[in-house]
């Protein structure tokens, strides 16, 4: 529960998954959906355009109140907060508080006298707050910065990478031998069957051979979509851990599908920061990967994770592909 500016400052790293810097963070609440946190880089080249994007997201999702927290210098924070204040209030969105946050002090941008907010600001220490204690007890982790979060998705190096490269070579040789002895349609059918079988048998810690072959079979859309509907969007942490581990081990040409699956699981958990970084990996691996572009649009539009839940089962998915086979 956020009851004070210090509570809000303490909550942000756990909402984002990392401690922000040079950022505007908007915490939206009082609507039909759970609390939403969004982050923009600072400085913004066009503060009003940024404010209009924020307002569009909040009004589209029927939020009525928001907190604005700017991390950085006054020259970077003030213009975008002022623009957000003007645009949001014009659309009947109530701004509960607007803050500028430094390394160990915060300033209210809504007070008008030194009694409310002294020039030197208010000191804060989020490690001593109830919010931080409750988040830690709930298993939430706040990494030092966004770069540290990105490193949790980075490809493994050293002997692990060498072993995966060799396993991928063997998986590709297997695929090419199948391609040489079948028609394209037969190849896709065989790849689908093999991919569905490996998804059914995967353990939490698959071998290099399984990871490499999974990467090859996930190039088949039927297999990728089967993996998608198997994600437990009500309790996605196990899927987050699994697809993060796969993404770190898999060779880069095959990273787009597992990165998107990680993004889906992360977004279901309300972790937009991790979802965005996973989509960065997907688009780095394949800039034209259509699912990555679709998911990016979903995240940027702030569509609630609950609306991504699917009632599709393996049986209904199979029937859908039979009725509309891909080219």
N, C-alpha and C positions, 0 to 999 in steps of 0.2 A: 504494500500500500504506500503510495507517494503522498506525503503530508507536508513536505517542505522543500525548498530549493535543494537542500543537501540530499534529501531522499531522491529527488529527480536526477541529480548528478551521479548519485551512487547507482541508480538503476540502469543508466544508459549503457555502461560497458557490458552488462549482462543481457540487455536487450539486443545489442549488436554482436556480442561475442568478442569484442575487443575494445580497448580504450581509444576513443576517437581523438584526432588532432586535425586542425585546419578543416573543420567540418561544421555544418549546420545540421543539428539533429532535431527532428520534429516528433514529439510523442503525441499521438492523437488518441482520444478516448471519448466516452459518453456517446456511444452509438450502438448499432445492432451487433457489431463484431467485437472481438477482443481488442485490447490495446495494440496500436500499430506504431512502430518506430521506423522512420525513414531518415536517411543520411545523404547530404549533398556535400561535395567538395567545396572548400573555400580557398581563394575568393571565387565568386561567381561573376563571369563576364557580363551577364545581363541579370541583375537582381530581380527585376520585375518579372521577367520570363520565368525565373526559378520560382518566384512566389506564385505565379499562375499555375505552374505544374503542381505545386504543393496543394493549392486550393482545389484544383480539379480532382486530385486523388482523394482528398478528404471529403469533398462534397459527393463524389461518386459513391463512396462507401458510407455515407450518412453519418460521419463523425460530426460532433457538435463542439468539441473543446480540444484545445491543443496547448502543449508547452513548447516553447522555442528555446533551444540551447545552442549557442554559438561558441565554438572552440577556436580560439585564435586571437589575433590582434583586433583592436577596436576598428581599425580601418577596413579589415576584411569582414568582420561580423556585422557591424552596424548597418551598412547599406542593405544587405539581404534581409536582416531582421525588420528593418523599417518597411521595406517593400512587402514582406510577408504580412506584417501587421496591417498595412493598408488594404491589401487584397483580401486577406482572410476575413477581417472584420466587415468589409463591404459585402461579403457573402454570408453574413450572420454566423460566422464561426468565432467562438469566444476564445481568446487567448488568455489562459490562466496566468501565465508568467513568461517573461522573456529574459534570458540570462546570457551573459558572456562569461566564459569559463577560461581561466588561465591554468597554469600548472598546479597551483595550490590555493588559488583564490577565485571567487566568483563575484560578479557585479550584476545587480538587477538593472535591466534597461527600461523598467517601467516606473521606477521611483524618481522623484523630482527634487529631493533634498538630501543633504548629507546625513540626516538622522536616519533616513530609510536605508541608504546605501553609502557608506563613507567612500571617499575617493580611493582609498587604498584597498577597497573591496573587503569581502568576508573570507576568512580562511576556512578551508574545509579539509577533511580527511575521510574519504569514503570507506576506508577499511574499518572504521569504528561504527558504521551505521547498522541499524537493524536490517535494512534492505540488503546490504552486502552479506550479512550473516545468514539471512534467510535464503538468498540465492545460492550461497555456497553449500548450505545444508541440503538444498534441492538438487545439487549436482551441477549447477551452472558454473561455467568457467569464463573468465574474461581475460583474453590474451593481451599482451602489452600493446599491440597495435595491429592494423590491418595486414601489414606485411608478415607479422608472425602467424596470423590466421592463414594467409596464403601459403606459407611454408608447410602447413599441415596437409596441403594438397599436392605439394611438389613431388615430382617423380623421385623414387629412390635411386641412389647412386651406388657405385662400388660393385661389390660382388653380386648383390641382389639384382642390379641392372644388367650385369653381364649374363647372369643365369636366365633372366627373363628374355633377353634378346635372343639367346640360343633357343629357348622354348618357343618363342614366336616364330623363329625360322622354321622349326619343325612343324608348327601349326600351319604355316603358310604352305609348306611342301605338301602337307596332307590335303589342304584345300585345293591346291593345283592338281594333285593327282585325281581328285574327285572331278574337277572341271574337265580334265582330259578324257574322262570315260563316260560323261553324261551330257545331256542337253542342258541348256540354261534353266529350263523349267524343272528338270529332274534335279539339277544341282541345288536350286533353291528349296525344293521339297526335302531333299536329304539334309540340307543345312538346317532347315526348320526343325526336323525331327531330332537331329543331334543337339541342337541348341536347347530345345524343350527338355530333353533328357538331362543335359548337364545342369540346367536350372533346378530340376527336381532333385538332383543328387548333390548339389553344392553344399559343402560344409562351411562353417564360419572362417576356416583357415585353409583355403584351397591350395593345391600344389601349383607350382609354376606352369606345369602342363595344362592344368585346368583353367588357370587364369588366361593363358595365351589362347587356348581354344575358345574360351568364353568370348574373348575380344573378337575373334574371327566370326563367331556365330551371331554376335550382337550387330554385325553389319546387316543381318537379315531383319527387316522391320517387324516381322511376326515375333521373332525371338525377343527383340528389344521391348515390344509392347507387352509381351508376357512378363518380362522382368518388371515393367512398370506396374502392372495391376497386382503383382505380388507384394509391392511395398505396403507396409502396414501404416497407413496415414494417421491412425489413431495413436499408435505408439511407434514412431519411426526411428527411434535412436539406434536400434539394431541394424536397420537398413542404412542409416547414415554411416555407422562404423564400417559396415561391410563394403559399401560402394566407395567410401573414401580409401579404404585399403586397396581395393581393386584399381582405383584410379591412380594411386601412387605406384603400383607395380606394373601396370599395363604399358605396352609400347605406345608412343605418342600417336601413330596413325590410327589407333583403335580407341583413343581416349574420349571421343565425342559422346558416344552412347553412355558409357558408365558415368561420365561427368554430368550428363543430363539426368540420369537416374539419381545421382547424389543430390542434384539441385532439387528434384521433386521431393525427395525425402527431407531435405533441409527446410524447404519452404513449408512442408506439412508440419514441421516442428516449430514454425514461426521464426526460423533463423534465416532472415533475408540476406544477411552478410555472407554467410556460407553459401547460400544458393547463388548469389551473384558471382562469387569467386569460382564456384563450380562451372557456371556458365561461361566465365572468362576462359577456363581451361577447355571447355567444349569448342568454343569459337576459335581459340588458338589452334586447336587440332584440326578443325574443319570449319573455315569461315562461312561455308554455305550450308551448314547442317541445319535443316529447317526446324527441327524440334527445339534446338537451342534458341533460335530466333522467336519461336512461339512462347517459350517459357520466359524469355527476357521481357517480352511484351506483357505477360501476365504479372511478373514481379514489378515492373515499372508502373503498371496500372494500379498496383496495390490490391488486386483481387484477393479476397480473403482465402487463406489456405483451405478452409472448409468447403469452398466451392470447387476445389480441384479433386475432391474425393470421388471415386468412381465405384459404381455398383457392379461393374463388369466382372465376370468370372472367366476362368480359362475356357469354359464351354461357350459362353456368349462371344468371347473374343475369337475363338476358332470359327464360330458360325459367321461372324462378321467378315472374317478374311475369306471364307468360302464363298460368301455372297458377293464380295467385292475384292477379288484377288488383285494384288499389286501387279503392275506391268513387269 
